[in-house]
Amino acid sequence: MTFITPLELAYRSISQPSSPKPARAVIQVPEAPELTRDDVVQILQGNRSATLYELQSVIASSQRYRLSTWERDKLGVQLGIALAEKARGIPDRNSQFIHDVLDYTDTPFGMLANRSFFEREYRRGAMAISHCANHHPPRCECWAPQRQVSWHVQNVYGDGTPEAYAAEKLWSALDELETATRPERGPGLT
């Protein structure tokens, strides 16, 4: 039995030819649509939003759009703000409006209307579980109203709908919370 020293092992692994590393994939940057001077004026006035690529394109060809120094600087500030928001992961204003004002949320089955209803039911069920003085999992009576709501929503809307998806998530979250907060007492447990 022969032993190989770490130095010999390193030499053998370096001296053997290795396959070349795969080339990096070329990232295709989408071209900004051709903007007119009127489009640029609308962007400057805040009447039209612009993508990062559009802002970069307009700034890069400022002579073609006959931008003044002030206009170019204003577009540069807009570009800086957009880049900072992208880097921080700030959600766009449209999704915030849809979520907060219109009370919609996205599910794998489409948009769910009245998302706050399911959030309220979850809070009520969690509160009932945490305040239950005589808790007996599984399926304690403390969160029976939320089970009934979940079952009713799934029954009315059927499988494959955003409402049934949210109701199923409500049921499973409360079911998991029930056993996680107060484990069932059994032999050997005090």
Secondary structure as GFF3:
##gff-version 3
##sequence-region A 1 190
A	DSSP	alpha_helix	6	15	.	.	.	ID=ss1
A	DSSP	alpha_helix	37	45	.	.	.	ID=ss2
A	DSSP	alpha_helix	52	60	.	.	.	ID=ss3
A	DSSP	alpha_helix	69	88	.	.	.	ID=ss4
A	DSSP	alpha_helix	93	96	.	.	.	ID=ss5
A	DSSP	pi_helix	97	101	.	.	.	ID=ss6
A	DSSP	beta_strand	104	107	.	.	.	ID=ss7
A	DSSP	beta_strand	110	113	.	.	.	ID=ss8
A	DSSP	alpha_helix	115	131	.	.	.	ID=ss9
A	DSSP	three_ten_helix	141	143	.	.	.	ID=ss10
A	DSSP	alpha_helix	144	157	.	.	.	ID=ss11
A	DSSP	alpha_helix	162	181	.	.	.	ID=ss12
###
